[in-house]
């Protein structure tokens, strides 16, 4: 008998049982988001009242999620920039994994040495305990993602942007370009090409080229600069 038939035998159906459980979980997540949005509000009174540029560290924000996938721009700079090619391989690998995830139940894990007894014991469990045991791989995966999101995002100054990007600093600092694609293809590309200054704390302190004295200048306003600006806005501007 499958789990679905067993649930129906116990009187568990999509309506109202599972829908009620999912609704409770959804409302709990919404309550957490509302609480965070009320407690950590984005400053919006600039230029009358502006925050310090370094405000926002250790405050949860949506930026934490995409910063996780931008880590290559933080670590692969200077002579390491050639390794940026591995960045798209990570999301592609995750996509392939999720595509084949529904078929993983067909893999004979019970034939793997050492797993047979564990799987048999798990199948003998009942109720919530069995559900928790079956969810261990998913919980472990979620834990790794959560740790990665926190480690990559907690130091970003997500609330200090309006300290400089406000109307008092001029229209170019306050209003984004009308045609963003054109801006990046022309003006930003020109800045990257001609503005090669030696960015980075190590390079600035040593007075040499790129990071760790590699004599390779990093590009001005390139993707690496954007990551440094998120983490160190007062140093990288």
Helices and strands as residue ranges (DSSP letters): H 3-9, I 14-18, H 19-39, H 63-69, H 71-75, G 78-86, H 87-101, G 102-106, G 109-111, H 116-123, H 127-134, H 136-153, G 161-163, G 167-169, H 171-174, H 180-185, H 187-194, H 201-206, G 211-213, H 223-231
